[in-house]
Amino acid sequence: MILRCSILTGAALLATPLAAAPSAPAPAPAPAQAPTAAEIAAAATRARAVVATMQPAEKTLLTHGIMPLPFGPTAPAIPAEAIPGAGYIPGVPRLGIPSLRETDASLGVSWVGGIRRDGATVLPAGLAQAASWNPALLERGGAMIGREARAKGFNVLLAGGVNLTRDPRNGRTFEYLAEDPLLAGHLVGAAIRGVQSNGIISTIKHFALNGQETGRKFVDVRIAEPAARESDLLAFQIGIELGQPLSVMCAYNRVNGAQACANDWLLNRVLKRDWGWRGFVMSDWGAVPGVEAAELGLDQQSGEQLDPAVFFGAPLAARAKADPRWAARLDDMNVRVLTAIYAAGLDRNDARPGQPIDWAAHGEVALEAATQGIVLLKNSGDLLPLAATAKRIAVIGGYAGAGVLSGGGSSQANPEGGPKASIPSGTDGPFAALFNQQFHGTAPLAAIRTRVPAATVTYRDGSIIADAVDQARKADLAIVFATKWSTEGQDHADFSLPNGQDALIAAVAAANPRTIVVLETGNPVAMPWLGQVPAVLEAWYGGSRGGEAIARILFGEANPSGRLPITFPASADQLPRPVLDGYFALEPSFSGDAPSPDASLVANYDIEGSDVGYRWFARQGHKALFPFGYGLSYTRFAADGLRLAGGGARALTASLTLRNTGARDGATVAQVYLVGRGDEARRRLAGFARVELKAGEARTVSVTLEPRILADWTPQGWTIKGGRYTFALGEDAERLGPPVAITLPARTWRD
């Protein structure tokens, strides 16, 4: 969701009084595990019994709610029980049904302009977490954010962003996880399990095919059903199976002509019928076109003041009173919301604000996530790790003396005390205060100085290139921090670094051949200076402990183990759509709203179909700047001995041997790719496993391969053609080992 109706300045936001919270006894500890499918089914049975006792006036209490923030002249009255945040849905006191109090998002409990005057532990960007290829780490991160949300009184977390990276210029790429459905699905499922282990509801979002911010309220994504099922929808399906989210948030965009939040095919047929999902679909904020959306699968209208009308209040009640079919649908909407409430245990053990937070322990989770997510892209001559004996280091650019960059929009979170530095958005619109570029957390400069107390560490902000060059020339080595800000509501035109940073890097590298570039970005970037610098780190947006994580990697306290979850293109010409749809035709808008009621835009995803990211590169024969799955280490690894077993009625598994042939302990990722089916060349990640290995250690690893990756979606369901299937181990999606084949029987099934 996005906050899109503020007319307050930043100062006014910070001065807004905190809504009063009711006093209540401390609740019992939250459950220790997420609800299972069986528990959700039992909750649904209970929900149906309760709905049978509801009075007509009570049946629209759970179907719509407000955004409880004092934004704009039409801001609603905020109930005393509500907490300033994303959303509030009143409960049904007579039946002991609690209210729903909602907050963004996947990276930390949102900042909302500092309006609550509190802070949160901030995880690194979704891409950074995904670069760990470590579901267990994402589960720890989700559990941490869920604990903080609960401690602040929220019982719904708008987490679980899993839209695939169809276009790496998307402004929300940093929030999401990957371009591959298997990797993204496993990671988001783990994060959701972590969130819901706290006895609160998590969403999975934005359903579906929400691939760009440009024209996002009206862009019509065109894609054939098989291609959608084998890519974006498969990521959601796997995430739902593994995480059991109790809510799905539908998207702003259209899919094959219909709004995603009023899309019978997406919501009724795929999600509820085919997948048998029992939770409730909430709208994105301002995404409901009318009351008819309920018949088309939407269960709850969120942030109702952002829509043209409160459709799921009186209009919905009137239809239910007049038409038995609508009455049955309204009952189903309530059953679905109550199923989520009962499965999460909100009626027994609701969250209450003011609970203690273990900031130190949570900070360690953020530090580990940031450390595991850093990707070493280049390390010529083993310049890294740095020796602690360095005498003079020049640190240049990137606000490295303040903190690390974070992404903008509804996911924006900040530690206690707020941002260390903030750059105004430069606009005078209603969202300007919410879309400043913000730097927070630990400062890389301070973390570097801590590790070399006897060295002279100078800092220049990079605004005067000649000054930066002078410092670099005097130093033993130079570290240039380069940043590129991304935000919800606005895409990128290209892959260049802004504000002349490419020229800065080239000039510093010319002055000092021992130049290291640290990238803080939420998207891939072009690197015209790559041949001039010996070392490059992709540090993404590092969160609360990002500066400390960067220093740990630079000085070898941690061995880099990140692997790219998306492809870094060599140029935009390699993409299915070299120019992002609508970017140069529409006026820039932080909100992504239509400039006129009849605005239209089509995004043709049938160009690449299910071949998203590295799959498209393989199909076209493109060589990436850095491919999906790529990442270096301070040690060396070898993988061999691929063997395949199973298939048909038994799970297909791959076994292989991993060796750490270097002198340092480290982690690597076993990547098993489908590379051929019969005479057809394919490129699909079919299984993966992150493995920690001591120096010199060898280990045999078994990986279960996902059958849907081998199959085609047909009208009969998933279909594996009988015949020869070929697999290979990959250092990444481009560097593959020798192929190994297995013959599989034909098989068709439905999930």
Summary of the structure (lengths in Angstrom):
residues: 751
radius of gyration: 25.2
end to end distance: 29.8
largest distance: 81.3
contacts: 2876
relative contact order: 0.12
helix: 29%
strand: 23%
